[in-house]
Amino acid sequence: MNTRYRLLTGFALILFSSMALAHPGHGHDHAYSSFLSGLLHPLTGLDHLAMLLGIGALGAWQSTKQRIQLFTGTLGIMFAGAVMGLITGFANGIEVIILASMFLIAVGLFFSLRGLLPMLAALVLVMFHGWAHGLEMPAGGVLSFMPGMLIMAAVIMATGYALGKTFQPKWLGAGSGIAAVLISVLG
């Protein structure tokens, strides 16, 4: 079987598995209290997968320097967002911003956007993904849950990078757009 078809099949299985759509654990402190739960969490929601795969794919068209800045910036800003969510407890509109970020990433992929503007937009919106986790995790989660989540986020972005190097940007953008629609419909 061709490598592209293997990647596509694996990607489809991840996106459409019941685990990816169930997104368990929101609002329960125990789900955000261990390193292992941090490792597994990005795999339990279509929003996590679509955002991180999309950012990885966006990185496939950037220069090496920009790609490193995008990936390390994503992890750093996600962590900072989690701390801000934990400290402030401010939750108004976070889910809407997360959904908007999914569509923005889809547009960036569809039109093969390169350079500073799409990178900055992606990084600003990533903060709200982290922010939402900060609202849900206990204070100890910063030292236990977040390191695991950031490690898995890096793995998923690397997978997105491989997808970005393998598939046409329009297909990835369309897939991200479909994921965003599914997230808005399924919650």
Secondary structure by P-SEA (a helix, b strand, c coil): ccaaaaaaaaaaaaacccccccccccccccccccaaaaaacccccaaaaaaaaaaaaaaccccaaaaaaaaaaaaaaaaaaaaaaaacccccaaaaaaaaaaaaaaaaaaacccccaaaaaaaaaaaaaaaaaaacccccccccaaaaaaaaaaaaaaaaaaaaacccaaaaaaaaaaaaaaaaaac
